[in-house]
């Protein structure tokens, strides 16, 4: 068997295993990310195909990554980096290389993209079924009950179901929904509406605020991209609203989390944990505007008294000091600014815009359910007004990089003619037949 085919088969299997591994085997998932990235680089070195480094989003990601490393250098002030921070900044590149491997190497052909879709749909269905079972019985398949505030945890011990499911909900749900509602038979159309409503109902019943808000945004964007989905999206929103309105009766913990607690936090945002983290991140950036504090700068700098400043700037307002500190500021963009100052924030934002630009190319003119679902998933993950995990934190960001590479591959290869595809860079999958 040719070496190129052996390498690609190993990488393809690793890529397909990443999504299920993200459920409960983060270390394995991280290893699989690295395996795919390293095998891709090895194949590029063997074949001399490095043109992808100059294409599309890659130069923007490279610029941000280089700046992140510069800001993490263990040098005297104005640098605040360290050897551990620099090492973490260096290895962050594995996620970008993974996405590039999917776009330029592993997902050139339709079959691997279809296999990946099946895997993602299976993982999304697994999380959803576990949540519904837990809602109905009080326990999931493993015996775990609801979390302390009543959130459904699905197949997890902690409340992770909402943030993880919303990252893959739309690429998993939109293709079958669109396939059903475009049929002539009313039964199929009704099944498509019911499937969409069920997906939204699950997100509401999980009871986590940000995933529910992002789901609503995703429905709106999906309806804009897919005209035939608009009535179904409206019906799904109505179904979600009905579930929320009935939640005081059918799921009181959901009502408490999504209505009472959320309203209270918004009314008192500045003194809420999220508001205080935002203020602390702003202060770190204001005092380190050029180089930030390097990779993980917020975690390292949050407990430094020089940044103990509240919203009022009164002498006694210290923003609750070190008691509010977390490992990250709960927002990608404030994390980018605390890591790399304002230049880091600008470079990060340009990288995000390049990703969304490349994933959306031609989508408005030629609506497609798979591509729309992937674009929506990426947009929701990168939405700036959101509470998030750290940018490279698994498992949540792991789903994003799978979606990113898959979406970029769909954009690049779905409409490419076989002749032009073979001229650009021959694919071992196309040349050797079925795997």
Buried (B, 14 or more C-beta within 10 A) or exposed (E): EEEBBEBBBEBBEBBBBBBBBBBBBBEBBBBBBBBBBBBBBEBBEEEEBEEBEEEBBBBBBBBBBEBBBBBBBEBEEBBBBBEBBBEBBBBBBBBBBBBBBBBBBBBBBEEBBEBBBEBBBEBBEBBBBBBBBBBEEEEBEEEBEBBEEBBBBBBBEEBBBBBBBBBBBBBBBBBBBBEBBEEEEEEBBEBBBBBBBBBBBBBBBBBBBBBBBBBBBBBBBBBBBBEEBBEBBEBBBEBBEEBBEEBEEEBEBBBBBBBEBBEEBEEEEEEBBBBBBBBBBBBBBEBBEEBBBBBBBBBBBBBBEEBBBBBEEEEEEBBBBBEBBEEBBBBBBBBBBBBBBBBBBBBBBBBBEBBBEBBBBEBEEEBBBBBBBBBBBBBBBBBEEBBBBBBBEBBBBBBBBBBBBBBBBBBBBBEEEEEEBEEBEBBBBEEBEEB
